[in-house]
Amino acid sequence: FLARQLTTKNAEIREFILHCFKLIGAPETPGVEAALLEIIRNDASPYARELALVNLRSSFGATAKSLAAIRDCINGKDEVVQVRAASALAALLSRPDAPPEQRERALLELTQFFRQYGDGCQRSDRDWGWREIGHGILNFGDDGRAVLNTLLADRQDVRLATLAWYVLYLPQGDKLESITADQDAKAHRHHPGIDFAQ
């Protein structure tokens, strides 16, 4: 019954059903997959597209169809949906057991995405989108940290280096991050806009 509502013309019902599936898991059927892909590609509601991305990722994983739809969203027009799609890509391909070539490609794509938030950024999500993309890069473990440290070391783009610093040294998330005064002082020694050598 719930799955059939994914094709209703009422946007609020679609969003409600997608939210329910986000909580309980969407059925892994061809019909649900087709409905989610249709919503991702053509729904007028950005929120519905975001929720459909979450459900596609959690119920169907890194299939060729899922990855193609996610990448289409990353290159789409809605900047918020782009961020959600990039987060989905990171969640699917940052795992150590992901195929190495797919994992490497995804990290490169996320790095290129993160670079959009540097000096002169005009994105509508410039105040927050970088954090989600940065956390996606961190999900790649040592490889992700290496990328962020490279961006941090590049003084040609001060904003980008600063954002990389925030991701690496001022973590945010769903849990309280405790940090000592010594840890904070050590983190600030890496800040790209402050010279602690003097």
PyMOL commands that set and color helices and strands:
alter all, ss='L'
color gray80, all
select helices_A, chain A and resi 3-7+11-24+30-42+46-60+64-74+79-93+100-115+129-138+142-153+158-169+181-188
alter helices_A, ss='H'
color red, helices_A
deselect
rebuild
show_as cartoon
